[in-house]
């Protein structure tokens, strides 16, 4: 069963990778893989866990290697045995010393595991939904025009530096996916030639992923590590990862500047579309909503530090404030004008398919974690690289270019436990370097990150064009930033 689950997972990944070839949105195979994995696990728990469900639980607990292979299951079995010993004779719990109730206890363990993972997954999804809604509200108010209207240069190199640096810091404050979408909209207003715009779009992917890696709210993978307790101190994430991440952007940017020196960009005849002029907001309202949205997003890590609650609570609090303020701001306007600016309208623009994709893929990884596949993968990586945390994370980063970085980080979270001290402790070097590698490594291929996939869809950039023009640039930054981190902390 373990083998079948792995095959289902790999086939699903293949379908996700070939999304544009098979014309099936990646959310569909992700959901199929996630739910099939848990279905197989629930129907055949004994085969998946490699235990005999017909044997008494006391015998299962004594199986050699169970604690190392499935530590959570071993602990659960021990707890059930102790529970029985404490309640012996009162018939309040199944008797784990006989085989008749072992299956029901194991089924309960499967359900318990699903509930545990579902909370963590839901926390991430609600966080993303809140962040996307706030950003869409800013965009609906033309808030980003506060920045884009200030970009006037037509020099190719200067514009490239402005776009990349803006993307880098916007990605840290917002997130790399949303920033990429916004910046593609900006590039369409600034650059007419498709080839030049595609090159800028590729650099946006690099800058967005680099910018998101050092911020707890900038990249889903860093958010996952921050949200799940591996990197709980947001200030330490910023301080330790900003320099390697900056180098990962600057090295490709310097090379690209050399390649594009002396050129100029031609702008479209109309810099702004009709919506910019017909938008029923004043310049003051645009600036206010832009600042309010950024403050709301930046408030999230502060709220987490003060309350120690999951980050999605702070995000939803910020969304509630911005929602109420914008509704009150426009209460005197016409119904048609209010409708275009209403959060209810904005909610319809949220990329629900991406949310469902994350649900499916995180569920699939959780199932692999439950049956011990990830622990075996960790053992393989440890053996192959003699436990070297830098080599292990570099491989994970490269793999994130082939597949998606979200499940890879989720897999690493399941493969390695948080220890009391050392590289695997909270805020340890393994987790920090994992955030950097998974965040920036996905830039090597356009399908390796959410930002890349979004840009691919918006600009219709082909896989081959990106691999030819951008991949080497992205890899140069990835290895340069990794070297900086290594020399900083080794």
Protein Blocks (a to p, Z undefined) as FASTA:
>chain_A
ZZmmmmmmmmmmmmmmmmmmnopafklmmmmmmmmmmmmmmmmmmlmnopafkbcfklmm
mpghklmmmmmlmmmmmmmmmmmmmmgojlpaccfkbmklmmmmmmmmmmmmmmmmmmmm
mmmmmmmmmmmmmmmmmmmnommmmmmmmpmbfbfklmmmmmmmmmmmmmmmmcmklmmm
mmmmmmmmmpmblklmmmmmmmmmmmmmmmmmmpcklpfklmmmmmnopamplklmmmmm
mmmmmmmmmmmmmmmmmmmgoiacdddfblbdfklmmpccdfklmmmmmmmmmmmmmmmm
mmmmmnopafklmmmmmmmmmmmmmmmmmmmpcfklmmmmgmklmmmmpcfklmmmmmmm
mmmmmmmmmnommmmmmmmmmmmnnopaklmmmmmmmmmmmmcfklmmmmmmmmpccdfb
djklghiaklmmmmmmmmmmmmmpmklpfklmmmmmmnopafklmmmmmmmmmmmmmmmm
mmmmmmmmZZ
